[in-house]
Structures are given as structure tokens and as C-alpha cells.
Amino acid sequence: MLKSNGLLLASLLPRVFARARRMETGLAARGYTGRLDFISVEKPASRIRLLVIGMILLVFYVLSRWIG
């Protein structure tokens, strides 16, 4: 059992390292620096926006009760 696990590891390890090398090369070619940068589109929740969202949810609730 130990021999078969050793053979399995010996056959998989070079493939894993080769794939990691290819992935690292591909990411570097695309400008990956190790960070994921996102564009922040945060907007403060105004009272009007919250009121509109609440009204929409209320309409959906009333419609679901009326239909079902």
C-alpha cells in the first residue's frame, strides 16, 4: 500500500508542478500581481432609495398574497 501511494505521488507531483508553472506564466502574462482589484461602486443608502425598495417589496408581497 505504501509503495502504491508513493508511486501515485511520484507520478502526480511533476504534473502538479508543471501545471502550476504554466498557470503562473499565464497569469503573469495577463498582468496578475497577486491582488484582486475591484472598482468600488458604493452609494450611500438614502431614505428615498430605502423607501422605494420597501414599497417595491410591499407591492410584491401584496401581489403574491392576492394571486396565491
N, C-alpha and C positions, 0 to 999 in steps of 0.2 A: 504494500500500500504506500509506504513512504517513497519507494522508488518510482511508482507511477505518478505520485504527486510532484516529485522532483522533476520528472520528465515533462510533465504538463507545464510546470512553471518555467522550465528551461526553454520550452518551445514558445510560450506566450510572451515572456519578458522582452525579447528582442522586437517582437511585433508591436508591443505596447510603447516601447521607447521610440521606435520608428514613426509610429502614428503621432506621438506627442511632438516629435521634432517637426513633422510635416505641418501639424496644426499650428505650432509656434511660428514657423516660417510664413504660413498663410496669414495668420493674424498680424504679424509684423509688417507684411506687405500691404495690409489694409490700414495700417496706422494705429493698431491697437497698442495702448500704452499700459494696460493693466487696470484702467479705470473705466467705469461706465458713466458717461456724462449724459445727463438728461436736460432738456430745456424745461425750465420750471414755468408753469403757466398757472400760478396760484392767484386766485382772485379772492378778495375778502367777501365773506358771506353777508350781503346787505339784507336789511329787513325786508325789502321789497322782493328780492330773489327768494328768500325763505318763504314769504307769503305766497308767491306764485307756485313754488314747488308744493307747498302744503295744499293749496287749492287744487292743483292737478291731482295730487294723491287722493284728496277728498272726492273729487269727481269720479276717479276710477273706482273708489270704494263704493260709492253710491250706485254707479252703473253695474258693478258686479253683484251687488245685493238686489238690484232691480231685475237684472237679467236672470240670475241664478236663484 
